[in-house]
Amino acid sequence: MATLIYSAICSLDLYINDAGGSFEWAAPDEQVHAFVNEQQRPVGTYLLGRGTYDTLKVWDTFGSDPEESDAVREFASIWRSADKVVYSATLGDVETARTRIERDFDPVVVRAMVDAAERDVSVGGARLGATALRAGIVGRVELYLTPVVVGGGTRALPDDVRLGLELLATERFDHGVVYLSYALRGSRAD
């Protein structure tokens, strides 16, 4: 049974970028990247807001150079093999394979998509993730806490949602990144 997963790499104070929009501090090292790949491998479909899509679309061509690290080439392969749905009212065309545009994020339609999926579905981007969390359709939250405090930016989790969570897994990495995986109480991931 597929699960809708919200995953974010964020600062210790739970921002996915800083007040200037930069997220350079969040770039995973080889160890973290390899672990992210393991978590992403079961994903068959990515649900993305336009900003997240614009950031990730480079993976359609990036990572094909044999000189790239194993983790980079592996993530590129994972990305290219997955379906992508971009939620945007303004995007005219997509530039990546296996990608379609939807104008509205309808939680009922997304829930039905996840229920029909054979593989997990990932919702990416703080705004789209917040919409899915507010709608109560997320089954698992995965956070990669980066050892930096940025003091402002885009919140990884919305301020106006209260969630009951059950810790599923943790992982600590050499350079201080910590992975936390939670099931939402009352969700299908329990």
Secondary structure as GFF3:
##gff-version 3
##sequence-region A 1 190
A	DSSP	beta_strand	4	11	.	.	.	ID=ss1
A	DSSP	beta_strand	15	17	.	.	.	ID=ss2
A	DSSP	three_ten_helix	24	26	.	.	.	ID=ss3
A	DSSP	alpha_helix	30	40	.	.	.	ID=ss4
A	DSSP	beta_strand	43	49	.	.	.	ID=ss5
A	DSSP	alpha_helix	50	56	.	.	.	ID=ss6
A	DSSP	three_ten_helix	57	60	.	.	.	ID=ss7
A	DSSP	alpha_helix	70	81	.	.	.	ID=ss8
A	DSSP	beta_strand	83	87	.	.	.	ID=ss9
A	DSSP	beta_strand	99	102	.	.	.	ID=ss10
A	DSSP	alpha_helix	107	116	.	.	.	ID=ss11
A	DSSP	beta_strand	120	124	.	.	.	ID=ss12
A	DSSP	alpha_helix	126	135	.	.	.	ID=ss13
A	DSSP	beta_strand	140	146	.	.	.	ID=ss14
A	DSSP	beta_strand	154	155	.	.	.	ID=ss15
A	DSSP	beta_strand	165	172	.	.	.	ID=ss16
A	DSSP	beta_strand	178	184	.	.	.	ID=ss17
###
